Amino acid sequence: MMRKGRLARLARLGGMAAGLVGDAAGAATNLATNSTKEATAAFHRRAAKRMMRVFGDMRGLPLKAGQMLSYIDEMLPPEHRHIYNEVLGNLQLHTPPMDWDVIEEVFVEEFDGKGPNEIFSAFDHEPIAAASIGQVYHAALPDGTEVAVKVQYPGVAQAIENDLANAETLVS
């Protein structure tokens, strides 16, 4: 489940940053003896994959930031932008969905104990799409009308609020 606490989210980003710094130190040592384009590219690919994993797990603003880094890439090293574009681009196309049990729990909490199968005449358990703040499902109303249902991830509003507070703290 997505962590929504302010300190937990800050710690997760801090852990990612520390890991990136550690990887950079290791890569610098390696590059001192083996300065090849392949070694440098491998470092950047590992960094991009670490970012993709953490941002994807955190959802909310970090996921959106990762998606944006895949195409707003001026702050990335020009010779390695394509690596970040490719790896972080997966956050746009293949955001991992949350487990069905979590989504079903959202319905039960929001609809007085009723699950989606009690509200809709049909409800696909596989999402059509997953994004930074929720995922979308195909369903049918009791009269048979087909609809798309967007379900917000539990805790994402609080997570976004905490991410904004953390960002404000870091820049002030």
N, C-alpha and C positions, 0 to 999 in steps of 0.2 A: 504494500500500500504506500501511496505517496506521503512523504513526511510533510507536514504543514507548519510545524513550529518554527518560529523565527530563528532560534539558535541552531536547530537541527539543519535547516536549509543553508544557513550561513556556513556551518561546519562542513556540509557536503560540498559546497563550492570551494571552501578553503582546502579541503582534502584533495579535490581535483587539482587545484592550483599547486599544492605541494607536490602532488604526483607529477605534474607537468614540469615543475622546477627540477625535481629529482631526475626525471627522464632527460631533461636538457643538460644537466650536469654529467650524467652518464654518456650522453651523446657527444658532449664537448670533449670528454676524455677519449672516447672512441675516435672522434674526428681528428684529434691531435696526432693519432698514429695511423688513421685510415681515412683520410679526407676524400671520400668519394661521393659522387652525386647519389649513389644508391643508398649509402649510409644516412645521408642527410634526409633523403626522401623517406626512408624507413622511420626515422625519428618523427617526421611530420605526420606520417600515416598513423603511427601509434598515438600521437597527441590528438589527432582528429578523432580517432576511434574512442579514446578516453572521454573526450568532450561529448561525443555523440551518446555514449552510454549514460553518462551522468545527466546531461540535459534531458535525455529521453525518459529517464527514471523520475526526474524531478517534476516534469511537466510544467505547466504555467509559464511564467516569464522566462526561466532558463531555457525551456524547449523553444519558445518563440525566438530567443536570442540565438540559439543554435541554428534555427531555420534561417534567420536573417544573415548569419555569418556565412552561410553557403552561397549567398549572392551579393551581399554588401561586404566586399572583401578587401577594401583598401588598407586595412590595418594588418593584413596577413602578408607574409613574405611573397613578393611577386612570383618568384620562381617555383613556389609550392602552393599557390592559390588553387590550382586544379585539384590537388589532393583534398583540401578542405571543402571545395565545392562538391566534389564527388561524395566524400564520406558524410559530411553534414547535410548534404542534399537528401540523404536517406530520411532525415527527420521530417522532411516535407512529404515524401512519398510513402514512407513505411513506418509511421509512428506506431510503436507497439501498443495494441489495445489493452485496456485493463481487463482483468478477469471478470467473467460473467457474474460470479457470486457478488462481487463488489457492486456492479451495476444493478443487480436485482435488489440488493440491500438499499440502494438509493430510492428505488420505487417504493419499497415497503415503508421506509421512513417518511417519504413525501406524500404517499397516498393512503394514509391511515391503515397500514398493514396489508395493502393490496399489492401483489406483484404485477408485472407487465402482462402476464397471461390472463389476469383477471380484469384488466382494464381494456385490453385490445383483443380482437377476435383472432389475431395472429401477430406474432412478434418474433422476428429472426434473432437468434442469440448471437450470431456473428455480426459484428458491426460492418457497415458499409465503409466507414472511414473513422479514423482516430486522429485527434488534433491536440493542440496544447491545453485546452480547457475542458474537453469532453469528446464524446464519440457519438456517431450517428447510426441509427438502426432503421431498418425497413419494418413497417408494421401495418396493420389494417384495423380501422375503426370497426365497431360492432355492425355498422351498416355496409361494410365491405370496402369503404373508401381507403385506398392505399395512402400512407403517409410516411414521412421521414420524422423520426423522433431523435432529437439531440438531448443527450444526457450529460449534464455537467459532472465532472469528477468530484467525488466527495472531498471536501476540504480545499478545493482549488481556490475559492474566493479568499479564504484566510491565507493560503500560501502566497497568492499574488500580493495581498496586503502586506504580508511579512517581507516578501522580496522587495517591494517598493520602500518599505521602512529600512531594510538593510542597505539598499542602494543609496538612500538619502543619508544614512549614517556614514557610509564609505566616502561619499563625495563632499561631506561637510567638514 
